[in-house]
């Protein structure tokens, strides 16, 4: 499973010392969990997938995108 996370401190990105006051202490984050949407393949001797190893039980969300803003005061 491959995950990806990126973040940026907005005050440093947009102006540094001359950034607007409301940007100071603000961070934007973007994340992707299970980037390639991979799931383990499990089979028993008969070639069927046991109930507890069904893909939806092992990873019910699959690929997940997230975006967040954080502000420190």
C-alpha positions, 0 to 999 in steps of 0.5 A, spaced: 500 500 500 502 506 498 500 513 501 502 520 499 502 526 503 503 533 502 503 540 506 505 547 505 506 552 510 502 558 507 505 564 510 512 561 508 509 560 501 505 566 499 510 572 502 514 569 507 515 575 512 511 580 508 505 575 508 498 577 510 497 576 518 491 571 517 496 567 513 501 566 519 500 559 522 496 556 517 498 550 513 494 546 508 495 538 507 493 534 501 493 526 502 491 520 498 491 513 502 492 507 498 494 511 492 493 505 487 487 502 490 491 495 492 488 490 496 491 483 498 488 477 494 486 471 499 484 464 496 483 458 500 484 451 497 478 451 493 479 457 490 474 461 493 475 467 498 473 466 505 468 471 508 473 475 513 478 476 507 473 479 502 476 486 499 470 490 502 472 487 509 479 488 509 479 495 506 472 498 506 474 505 504 479 503 498 483 509 495 481 515 500 483 523 498 483 528 504 484 535 504 485 539 511 487 546 513 490 548 520 491 555 523 495 556 529 493 562 534 
